[in-house]
Amino acid sequence: MKFAPVLNFLGTLLIFLGLFMLLPLVWVWYYQEDLWPRYVLAAAVTVLSGLLLRKAGKGDNVVQVREGFAIVTLGWTAMAIFGALPFLFTGAIPSVSNAVFESMSGFTTTGASILTDIEALPKSVLFWRSFTHWVGGMGIIIFSLAILPILGIGGMQLYKAEAPGPTKDKLTPRVRQTAALLWGVYVLFSALETGLLMLAGMDLFDALCHTFGTMATGGFSTRNASIAAYDNPWIHWIIIIFMVLAGINFALHYRALTGRVLVYPRDPEFRFYLAMMVAGTVLLSASSWRHFGSLEQGLRDSIFQVVSITTTTGYITADYEQWHPLAVIVLVLLMFMGGMAGSTGGGMKMMRILILIKQAHIEVKKFIHPQALYPLRMGRRVIPPEVITNILGFFLLYVVIYVLGSMFLVALGLDLATSFSASVACLANIGPGLAEVGPVANYGALPLPAKWSLAFLMMVGRLEVFTVLVLFSRSYWRK
């Protein structure tokens, strides 16, 4: 592996991150907070570190497969570490471990928080916290591909390593143009949601922060009670709609915006995605109707929680742990599924789940007709055997990592419900779990080893396992 392009690109990422750290100064000025030197210092440290890395890697911008994996994994790690500086320098989160945990949770769009009193924090800190979601949602690597011409030759390697899902859907022959188009759709939807939330009664600050959390399927809120703090059905429905949109493959959005609206119902993954949310809503509504104050509220809360968990956003409008146990089990199962491939959602992705179901059905048919050949189709497209093998390997690794993560938390003394739900909530980038990390609790009371292990699970889940684990392979480092 060549280290020069890795250092070069990491340096570029940190320079952009440092510039982003100046954005909270707008709210420092607006809310008259005496914090501007802290953000300037954080930005200066980050930009200087980036310049030093670029100088060390000067002269080589060609990125191949090995460099691509290293850049994405190390880039995400660097973003989380340096992204914690505003929390540390402002004193909002004085602990290094807690600050890195919050930063990793932000950039990976997990939404798990160690904060107990969110509303007591300065507005500029809350903005930075939510903004990390928005940058991480579509992916800082794809963002860089969209605006940096220096990546030309090896850009596709980064796109393959970072873009979520089992298949990478290029919209144009040039990956940089593809990334720019995806980000264009992302920005358009973000602007639209911000405007609608303001019309529904939110101020600009809250509308922006909750848009960042919604479009990135992150879940950081400016309120302690999350979306439950807003007793406004219009706000709830707007966020539901945009959570659904954020969980859909953005390539479909782009094609629909260019006039091909029928791409949605024709896509088998989209139909499966909607079917899972409808089924989940029916089960929640039917099992927990006694817990709702009215039929409309019950339907709204059920839809909201199903959509929030399925898309891995993690916003809440109710304490779902108080609902019927069947509803809780349904939500836990939905945690593993996630949004569509190519969306900002986490989890295993609906595409993988659907392919696994189809492959299981084929295996059953082979018992009856062992000599027959059954190609696995998604719509009109035949899925290649290597993609199926990749998905089976991903599923096995995902389960193994989940089990090991849960066992580690149990070994630290956490109860089973907390351990198993915290692991899936962080690995699938959801945020809230059950028991000590439930919808009305947080991760602040967990021991430090648990926080670091969960932060690692966040990154593994966000980069979809292989991108991170390949760095631990011997063959990766061999010449």
N, C-alpha and C positions, 0 to 999 in steps of 0.2 A: 504493500500500500504506500502511496505517495502522501506524505504529511503536508507538503506545501499547499496544495489546493484546499485541504481540510482547514488548515490554519487561516488561509486567506478568506474562506467563506465564513468561518466562525467569527472572524474579525468584522466582516461586513454586517453580519447579523447583530453583533453587539453595538456597532455604530448606529444602526437603525433603532435598536432598543433604547440606546441612550437618548436619541432624539425624541422618541416617543415619551420618555420620562419628563419632557418639558411640557407636554400637553396638560397635565394637572395644574400647571401654573395659571391657566384660564380660570379655574375654579378657586385657586388660592386668591386671585385678585377679586373675583366676584363675591366670594364669601368672606373676604378680608381676613384670611388666615395668615399667620406669621410663619409660613413654612417654606417660602420660596428658596432660601439658601439650601435647604435640605434636598430639594429636588434638583437644583443645579449641581450640587455636590454628587448626588447619585448619578446624574447624567454624565458629569465630567469623568467620574471613575469608570463608567461603562464605556464611554466613547474612547477614552485613552487606552483602556484594555483592548478594545477593538482595533485601534490603530497599531498597537504593538503586535497583535496577532497578524494583521495584514502585512506588516513589515517583515515579520518572520516567515510568512508564506509567499512573499513577493516573487512573481515570475512564472507561476504555474497555475492556470485556471481550468485545466482540463480535468473533468470529473468523470471517473469510470465507476463501475459497480461497487467496488470496495470503498472508494472514497465517498460515494453517495450514502451508503449505510452509516459510515462513521460521522459524516456531516450532520445527518438528520438526528441521530441519537445524541451525539455530543452537543449539537446545536440546541436541542430541547433541554438538555441538562444545563447548559450555559444560560439559556433564557430564564430558567427557573431560579438559578442561583443569583444572577445579576438582577432579575426582576424582583427579588426580595429586598434589594437595597432601599427603595422608597419606604417600605414598611419599617425597616430597621432605622434608617436615618431620621424619619419623622417621629419615631418612638411609638408608632401605632402598634407594632408587634416587636417588642424588644428582644425576644428570643430568636436566635439564628434558626434553630430547628423549626419553630413555628412559622417563621417568616418564609423559609424555603418551602415548607408544606403548603402554605397559603398560595405562594407564587406558583408552585407546581400544579396545584389544584386549579388555579386560574388559567394557565397556559394550556393545560391538557383538557380544559373545559369540564372538569369533574364537579366542581362546586362544593366539595367537602371543605368545611371551615373549622378553624380552631377558635374563632371569635365567639365570645359570649354576649357582648353588647355591641352589635354592629352600629346601631344608631348613635352611639357615643363617639364614633370615629369622625375625624375631619372629612368634609365632603370631598376634598381633593384625593384623599386616600381611598375613599369608596369608589371614586371615578377610576383611579388607577387599577384597583382590584377588579372592577368590572371590565375595564378596557383590556386586561390580559386575556379575558375570555374571548373578546371579539377578534383579537389578533391570532390567538391560538385556534379559533374555531375553523376557519378556512385553511389555516396552516401557515406559519411564518415562512416555511420553506417555499410553499407555492406563492406566497406574497413576494418573496425575493425573486423567484423565477419570473414573476410578472413585471418587475420593474428593473431588474438588473441584467443588462445585456452581456455582462462578462461571462455568463455561464454557457453561452451558446452551445458548444459541442456536447457537454455532458449533462445538460439540463434534465433529460429524460430519466437519468438514473436517480436524481433527487425526487422527481415526480413519482416514480414507481415506489420509492422507499417511503414517501410521506403520505401520498394520497390514500384515503381509506377505502377498504373494500377489496374483494378478491380479484377484480379486474379493473384496469385503469382506462377510463373512457376519454380518449383524446378527441376534442371537438375540432381541432385544426391540426395540420401537419406539424406546426411548430409548437412545442410545449409551452414556450413563454406566452404565446398568444392564447393558448388554452387556459393557462393560469389567469391571464388578464381577464378573459371572458367570464370565468367562474367568479372572480373577485368582483367584477362588474355587477353580476346578478346579486351577489352577497350585499354589496353596498346599496343597490336599489331596494331590496327587501328591507334592509335596515332603516333606510330613510323613510320608507312607507310605514313601517311599524312605529317608528318614533312619532311621526305625525299623527297617526291614529290614536296612540296612547295619550298624546297631548289633547286631542279632541275629546277623549273620554274623561279627562280630568287630571291627568298627571302633569307635573311641571316638567320643564325641559330636562332638568338634571335626572330625575327619576325615570323619565321616558327613555333617555339615552342609556342609562345603566341597565334597565330591564330589557331594552332592545339588545344590548350586548350579550346579556345572559340568555336571551331567547334564541337569537339567530345562531349563536355559537353552541346552543344546547348545553349551556354551562350551569346556570342556576344561582349565581351570586346575586343577592338582592341588597338593596339599601335599607331594608327593614328587618327587624328581628324575626317577625312572623312571616317573612317571605311575602308571597302574593296574598296570603290570608289577611294581611294588614290593610288591604284595599277592599272595602265593602262595596264593590262596584262591579256588577255582573258584566258590564261592557268591557272593563279592563280584563277580566278573566277570559271572556270569549276572544278578544283580540289576541291575547297571549296564546290561547289554545290554537288558534288558526296559524299563527306564525311558528309555533313549535312544530305543528304538523308539516308546514312548508320546509322548516329547517331540517326535518328528518327525511326529506325526499332527496333523491339524487339530483344535485344541482345541474347536471348535464340535461336532465329532463326539463328543468325550469328554463334553461337557455333555449332549448328547442321549442318549448311552448311559447316563449316570448318572441320567437321568430316566426310564429304563426302555426306551428304544428301542435295544436292543443291536444289532439288525440293521442299523443305519445303517453299521456298518463294512463288512461284505461287500457291501452295496448301492452303496457309493461307488466309482466307477470309478478315481478317483485313489488311493484306499487300496489297491485291488487291484494297480494298477500299482506303487505304492510297495513293497508286499511282494514283487511279482514281481522287481523290480530287485534287491532285497536277496538273495532266494533265488538268482537267477542269478549274482550276484556271489560269493556264498558257494561255490557249486558250482565256479565257475572258479578261485577262490583255492585251495580244498581240493584240486582235481584237479591243479593246476599246481605246487603247492608242498608236496605231502605229504612229500617227502624232508626238508624243513626242520623237521618237527614231531617231537617226542619220542614222542608217542602219538597214537592216533586221536582220543581225546576232546580232548586239548589242541589238536590240529590243527583240529578242527571248531570248538572254542571260540574259538581265536585268529582263525580265518577269519571266523566270524560277528561277533566283536567288532570287527575292523577294518572289515569291510564296513558294519556298522551305524554305527560311529563316524564313518566318512568320509561315508556317505550322509546322515546326519542333521547333518553338519558339526560334530560334537562335538569330535573331535580327540584323545580319549583313546587311549592305546596300551597294548597288552599284549605287543607284540613289535616288533622292528625290521623292518618290512615291506620295507625296501630290500634286505635280504638274501634275500628270497624270489625266486621265478622272475620274470623280466621281464614275463611275461604278467600276473601278479598285480599288479605295480606299475602297469602300463597300465590295468588294470581299476579300480584305486583312483583313479587320476588322472581317469578318465572319470566316476567316481561323484562326484568333487569338484564337477563342474559341475552335477550334478543337484539335490542338496539334498533337503530334506524336503518335506512337503506344504504347500500354501498354508494359512495360518492356524496354522502350527506355530511353534515357536521356532527351527527350523532355518534355515540360510542357503541359499546356492546359488540356482539359477535357479527352483527349485520344480518338483516332479513334475507339477503341473497344467499348467504352461507346456510342459514337455517332451511330455506326452501330447497336448496340443492341437496342437503343432507336428507330431507324428507323424501325427495324424488328418488335419490339413490337407494334409500331403504326400501321404497316401493318396488324398484327394479330388482333388488336382491330377492324380495319375496316372490316376484314373478319368475325369477330364474330357478327357484326350487321346483316350480311346476314345469317349466320348459328350459331345462339346463343348456340346451344347444342354441337357443334363440339369442339374437343380438338386440339389445334394447338401448339405443342411444338416449342420453339424457338431454332433454331439450328445455330451453327457457324461451318460450315463445317460438319463433322460427329458428332460433340459433341453437346449434348443437354444442353442448359444453365439452371441451376437450378433456380427455382423461387426466392430463397433468393438472388441470384446474381442480378436478375432483379430488385428486391425491393431495394437492396443496390444502384444500379445505379440510380434508380428514386429518391431516397433520396439524393444521391450525386448531381444530376442535380438540384434539388430544392434548396439545400443549396448553391450550387455554384452560382446560379442566385441571390439568396437573398443576399449573401455576396457581390457580384458584385454591385448590386443596392445600398446597404447600403454604400459601399465604395465610389461609385460615388456621392451619395447624400451628404456625408460628405465633399468631395472635393468641390462640388458646394456651400455648406454652408460656406466654407472658402473663397469664392469669385472667384473661378476659373471658366472659361467659360465651357460650356457644352462639347464641343469637347475635351478639355483638360481633364476634369474630367472623362468622360466616357471612353476615350481611355487609360488614365493613369491607371485606375482601372483594365481594362482587360489586359493591358500590364504587370502589376505587378502580378496580380492574376494568369495569364497564363504563367508567367515567360518569357516574350518576350523581353521587354526593350523599344524600340521605340514605340511611339503612334502617336498622331496627335496634331496639333496646337502647344502649348507651350512645348510639350514633343515629337514633331515630329522627323523624321529621321535626320534632321540637327540641332536639338535643344537638350536640356538635362533637367534634373530635378533640376538643381542647384537653379533656381529662385523660386521654390515652397516654401511656408511657412513651418516652422518646423513641425507643426501638420500633414501636408499633407505627409511629408517625413516619419514620424513615422508610420502613418496609412498605407502607401504604403509598407513600410518594413514589416509590419504585414501581408499584403496581399501576399507578396512574399513568406513568410514562409507557410501560409495557403495553397497557391497554390502548392508549392513544395512538401508539405507533404500530399496533396490531401484531405484537409478539415477535414475529420473525425479524423485523428491523433491528430490534434490540438484542435478541438472543444470538443473532448471527455474529455479533462482536465477541461472544464468549466461545465461539467455535475455533478449534485448532486450525482447521483448514482455511479459515478466514485470514489468519496471520502468516500462513505459509507462502513462500514465493512460488 
